[in-house]
């Protein structure tokens, strides 16, 4: 940037005695790179001096993220507290009750299912006990019927056997009686047979038939 003094400023400087109260005007010519022309503007000298000073000494800019600069921390802390409070209220008033309701519902459902399972188990055990008692009673009745049937069969068999034994005894007695009668009858003819046999033997041996008295005495001695 180049500062030039205009002819009006020169004449004003020469007549400074008569125009001491009038402010001095400085023409500032600014050269823009690449434009090939100079822009001329009129401004007060104090403004031009301050503009020149600001051009020569630019303001110092502090770099870095705003989150790491301490002058922004109070606001960030405030917003952090606000966001934390909002999330806390949402969790406490919206999400936590729903989650608690779901947990309570699940717990009641599980407790009801467990109670139903216990009731079903108790009922099944009671039915099993009743079935076992009925089975034991049926077994006892079957054993009782078997014992009665066995006793009745044994009694019938014993009666039949006794009847058969009686019949057999009667038959044996009759047979013995017949045998005894036949033996007695046979024994009654033995003397005659012996007498006839002895008579024939004596007749063959001696050529003479023995007398009845001699045969009787001989048989009586034998």
Residue pairs with C-beta under 8 A, 6 or more apart in sequence:
1 28
1 29
1 30
1 31
1 52
1 55
2 29
2 30
2 31
2 38
3 26
3 27
3 28
3 29
3 48
3 52
4 27
4 29
5 26
5 27
6 25
6 27
8 25
9 24
9 25
9 26
9 27
12 19
12 22
12 24
12 25
13 24
23 44
23 45
24 44
24 45
25 42
25 43
25 44
25 45
26 42
26 43
26 44
26 45
26 48
27 40
27 41
27 42
28 40
28 41
28 42
28 43
28 48
28 51
29 38
29 39
29 40
30 38
30 39
30 40
30 41
31 38
32 38
32 39
43 51
62 69
66 72
67 76
191 219
194 219
195 212
195 215
195 216
195 219
198 210
198 215
198 218
198 219
199 209
199 210
199 215
202 208
202 209
202 210
202 215
203 209
203 210
210 218
